[in-house]
């Protein structure tokens, strides 16, 4: 079943800056997903809440040693969590819980530039950028190369590996996920891309 990751993925994402994912995309290797390291990015989730009290992971990548996750917390509030190598954890949460109906949740990250640098992250719901549904935070450091060399993956609707953020293992989403769009908003300069290629190559050797 696609719920268990039986979903073919492209071998190369060269040139692609945006992809749309669904709950069929589970256990996807890091190399098969849009790369949002060392750049600004946007994650847009379109979901539907049928009954009150929704919770669970909408989309995540990585695991407890590094990664990011967009989820609904136990209070049904959209939350984005960034995990820098298990040492620095940053969460940004919308102050208002989701009620029933359709919702669009957007996470926007404005990158400072450089290699593994920080940036400002904002989360807002239903394009309501001027009221209490906005949350923002500063992420001081970001993962420059790989989130995991131990099999952690990209998942929609569940966190199949070790939890990226402060929630239970799995944490299946009880809302209906229509789509998740992951978009890289700019490109690292040539020297940063070269550092990324070299680092990723070394990382691949260490896992063989």
N, C-alpha and C positions, 0 to 999 in steps of 0.2 A: 504494500500500500504506500501511497505517497507520504502518509504520516510518518513512515519509518525511513524516509529519505530515498525512496526509489524514484529519483528524479534526475534526468540527465542534465549535465551542466556543460557549458562551453569550456574548452581547454585554454582559451585565451580571451582576455577582456581588453586587449590593446585597443585604444581609441574610444572605448565606451566610457561615458561619464555618468550614466544613469541607467538603473535597472529597476523593474517592478517585480516584487516578490509576493508570494501568497503562502498560506499554510502548507502548501505542497513542498515548500523549500525548507527542508529540515536536514540537519547533519551535513551541511554544505562546507567543503573545505575552504579555508581562507583564500586560497588562490583563485577560487571560482566566483568570488564576490567582488563587487565594486570596491576598489581600494580607497579608503577615506583617511589615510594617514598623511601627515605633513601637508594638509590642505584644509580649506574651509569646506563644510559639507552641510547637507540638509537631509533630514529623514522625515518623510510624510506618511503617516499611517491613517488609513480610512477604515473605521470600525463601526460596528452597530451593537448597541446595548439593548438586549431584549428584556432583561429584568434587572432590578436594582441590585447594587452591591457587586459590580463586576470587578474582577481582579485577575492578575496573571501577566505573563510575559507576552508582549506584542512582537518584539524582535530583539535578538541579542547576537553578539559575536564575542567569542573568547570564553574565558572561564574565570575561576577565582584568582588566578595569577595575573590576569590582564584582560581587558576587554571593555565592552559597553553594553548597555541594555536599556530598552524602552519598555516600561511595564506599567500596569495599574496596581498601585499598592493596596494594602488591606482596607484603606479608606476610599478606594476607587478613584484615587487621584493619579493622573498621568505623571510619571516620574522618569527622568533620564539619569542613569548612573554610569559614571566613568571610573574605571579601575586601572590605576597606573601601577602595574607590576605587584599588586597586592599591598603596596605601601601607602599610596595616596588614593583616597576614595572621595569622589565628588558626586553629590546628588542635587538635582534641581527638580522641584515638584510644583505643579499647578496647585494653588490653594483650594480650588473648588473640585469636589468629586464629580464624576460623570453621572448624569441621569440617563434615563432610557432615550433611545433614538440613535440617529447617526451622528458621528463626530469625526472631525479631522484633527489629528494631533501632529504638530510640526515641531521638530527639534532643529534649531539652526545654530551652527558652530562657526564663529568668525575667528580664523586662525591668525596668530601673530606673524607667521612666517618662520622659516628656518627648519631645523632638524629636531624633531621631538619637542617642539616648543609648546606653549600654551595658547589659550584663547578664551573667548567668552561664549558661553552657551546659553541659549534661550529656548524655553518651551512655551508654546501657546496652543490654545484649543479653538477650533472653529473660526480661525482668522480674527479672533478677538484680541488684538494686540494692545488694546488700551485699558484693559480692566484687570480685575483680580485673577483672571485665568492665566496670566503671564507669570512665569518664574524665570529667574536668571541666576547664573553663577559663574565664577571664574575657575577654569581648569588650568593649573599652573604648568603641568607637564603632560605630554601625550606620548603614546607608544609609537616609535618611529618606524619599526620594521615588522615584527610579527607579534600577534597576540598570544599565540600558543605554539609550542613545538611538541605537545603531548596529546594531540587529537581533539582539542576543543574546536567547535565549529560555529557556523552561522545558522540560526534557527528562527523560524517564524511561528509564534503561537505557543512556544514552550522553550525552556532552557534544558537541552538534553544532556549537558555535561555538568561540571561543577558550577555552582551559581556564580554569575558575574557580580551580582549585587546582594543586598541584605534581604533575601527572600528564600523560601524553601526550595529544595531540589525539585526540578521539573517546573513547578508553578505554572501549570497550563492556563491559558487565557480563557476566561469564561465569556468574553465578548466575541462576537463574530468579526473576524478580520477579513475585509474585502481586498485590501492591497497595502503593501508597504513599499514606498519608493525611496531608494537610497541614491543620492546624487552628490557627486564630487563637483564643487563649485569653481575650483581653480586648479592650476597645475603647479607642482613644485618646480623651481628652476632647475636647470640642467645639472648643476653640481649636487643638488639634493637628490635628484633622480639617480645619479651615479652612486651616491652613498647608499641609497636604498637597494639598488641592484646588487652592489657588493655585499651588503649586509644580509640580504635575503639569500644570496648564494652561499655564504658562510653558514647561515642557519640551516639551509638544506643539507649541507654536508654533515652537520652535527647530528642530524636525525637519521642518517643512513647507517 
